């Protein structure tokens, strides 16, 4: 849980519907701040409190991201740096990635899903 949040949100990773990498939170919040979208920032904060666990970027995740980068560099692939940080965070949390980026890299057991796929899984009760 983020500092200062109420106890009615997810208490830990196991209770959260979504894991949000801190890098993703940075990307979203900076975009909203740039356009001065105060209402959307409040909506983001409510979403995080109700449904999400913000996963920090720690030493293990940094090491995994570096390995992913080196593997791709040797293979001649050039995925975005932040995408690899997000992917490594998903690997650390044993989660999936939900994105609009059709070229998002994948690795290991991490599934890369679109929002439409998540909506379909949630409406079917699957996962």
CORRARA-V659696 format. One record per residue. RES is the residue in three letters. D_LAST is the distance of its C-alpha to the last C-alpha in whole Angstrom. Layout:
# CORRARA-V659696
res=[RES,RES]
d_last=[D_LAST,D_LAST]
This chain:
# CORRARA-V659696
res=[UNK,UNK,UNK,UNK,UNK,UNK,UNK,UNK,UNK,UNK,UNK,UNK,UNK,UNK,UNK,UNK,UNK,UNK,UNK,UNK,UNK,UNK,UNK,UNK,UNK,UNK,UNK,UNK,UNK,UNK,UNK,UNK,UNK,UNK,UNK,UNK,UNK,UNK,UNK,UNK,UNK,UNK,UNK,UNK,UNK,UNK,UNK,UNK,UNK,UNK,UNK,UNK,UNK,UNK,UNK,UNK,UNK,UNK,UNK,UNK,UNK,UNK,UNK,UNK,UNK,UNK,UNK,UNK,UNK,UNK,UNK,UNK,UNK,UNK,UNK,UNK,UNK,UNK,UNK,UNK,UNK,UNK,UNK,UNK,UNK,UNK,UNK,UNK,UNK,UNK,UNK,UNK,UNK,UNK,UNK,UNK,UNK,UNK,UNK,UNK,UNK,UNK,UNK,UNK,UNK,UNK,UNK,UNK,UNK,UNK,UNK,UNK,UNK,UNK,UNK,UNK,UNK,UNK,UNK,UNK,UNK,UNK,UNK,UNK,UNK,UNK,UNK]
d_last=[23,26,29,31,28,28,26,24,21,19,21,19,16,15,15,14,11,12,14,17,20,23,24,22,23,27,26,25,28,30,30,30,33,35,35,35,32,33,31,28,28,28,25,23,25,24,20,20,22,19,16,16,18,20,20,24,25,27,29,26,24,28,28,25,26,29,28,26,29,31,29,29,32,34,32,33,30,30,27,27,28,26,23,24,24,20,19,21,19,16,17,19,16,13,11,10,13,13,16,19,21,21,22,20,21,18,19,18,14,13,11,13,11,13,13,13,10,8,10,10,6,7,10,9,7,4,0]
